Amino acid sequence: MSTASEASAGATGYDTGELQTIVAARSLAGKRSCFIGVGRPSTAALLARMVHNPELVLVYESGTIGAKPFRVPLSIGDGELAQSADFVVPVPEMFNYWIGPGRVQVAFLGAAQVDRHANLNSTVIGEYDHPRTRLPGAGGAPEIATGCAEVVVIAPHGTRTFVERLDFRTTRGDHTTLVITDLGVLEPRDGELTLTTLHPGVTVEQVQDATGWELKVAEQLALSPEPTEHELSSLRELVSR
Amino acid sequence: MAQLVSLRQAVAEVVSDGDSLALEGFTHLIPFAAGHEVLRQGRRELELIRMTPDLLYDQMIGFGAARKLVFSYGGNPGVGSLHRFRDVVEHGWPHPIELEEHSHAGMANRYVAGASKLPFMVMRGYSGTDLAAHTNVREVVCPFTGERLTAVPALNPDVAIVHAQEADRDGNVQLWGIPGVQKEALLAATRSLVTVERIVEQLEPRPGAVVIPSWVIDFVAQAPGGSQPSYALGVTERDNDFYRAWDAISRDREQFMAWMETNVIGKVAV
């Protein structure tokens, strides 16, 4: 898998993973609520509350709505999420009252495979009945991706992840507004993911090489602003807690 | 009315070989002690039902107790794979099992239908995904609007076991924190057991608590620390270090079996 994990390190003093998290956090400026899973999405959403949007309502599928964890949680059901939440609901209520009817604005999702229409696979690599790799499965993703108005996919950019054809379509891509990778940002244009933003130091060729189909490129390519001191120090302070 | 008995007696009363068995608890309040007692009593051929199999079903599947798994997310949250689950699906070890998988919303609504004693629940979902063709759902048309919707079949396990913070001496149960689908699973099942951290004289009302009355529960058994390495909010903490350590313990078949013999089979229930 080709990535540019070291591309921006050294001279500018941050790595591409940090930049990806910072770009994801910026996308939550001005949003009301965000549904998040564990890992980088959770870090990005907590960073957004620190830097861009202190009122952002964080929703975890365990039922905690308005969670305000101090540390990045390991699981979506850590005790701190329930203790810091505005309220906590059972799982059926979470999906039937809050996610399904669109009461949560943005969703952050990850996936093992992404296709050109932003459909996602988190079920199997290989055939369903005889998989080479059995992945965890759907979890909440399918209904979150159709319930939330804006879906932001956060994934490492490589040809194992960005594939011509999914091995299994777990989750539909219709509501995807952004795909944020460690190389740049893709957005749907006429239903097809198109490269619209490059991270500093990354070339179009690099992104094309890391994508498993012939990638459309926007005529006006934007450049992700470098992390500010405030963003970078806040992120590092957050992950050190 | 629920009978207050020992964990060993309760599991012996409610679980038999071949049963469909739901051990629920969404990250929080996972009934590890009860699941381990099921293994110590040698139960086999179980249809194991859980939204998030988690470490507990990784252990039960890896130990060979399952003939089928019904689930919606088979990962180690925040850590990665469940290696015993992967081994059984990818290599059929220790023996092949049947899988039935859903989304979380689908599983939650299946429990709601089961608790409501309705044949199915209706929802928006599954359409446009490959999941629909690989699981047990049907399209239905709304009789009022004509909208095409998805019907998910009721889940009515033979047995449901959940863990809670406390029960009183009459067997009324109170749990708080993340409530998951425990109440739904318990009301959907034919037989039920609730394990609790402690027995109290009287349940003190708590904000956001779920109270389950004694008269819908068959057995209550005390099992202090019974959801570790998951947790019971306000009583125990989630052992995140163990969730990380499980990744290494569970990768290797022999190491896994040795861990199970020492830490599960060789232990005695309270």
Interface residues (C-beta under 8 A of the other chain):
Chain A: V38 G39 E61 S62 G63 T64 P73 L74 S75 I76 G77 D78 G79 L81 A82 Q83 F87 V88 V89 P90 V91 P92 M94 F95 N96 I99 G100 T123 Y128 P131 R132 T133 R134 L135 P136 G137 A138 G139 G140 A141 P142 E143 T146 F168 R169 T170 T171 R172 D174
Chain B: F26 T27 H28 M51 T52 F71 S72 Y73 G74 G75 P77 G78 V79 S81 L82 F85 R86 V89 E90 E101 H102 S103 H104 A105 A108 N109 Y111 V112 M123 R124 G125 Y126 G128 T129 D130 L131 H134 G177 I178 P179 G180 V181 K183 E184 G208 V210 Y231 L233 E237 R238 N240 Y243 R244
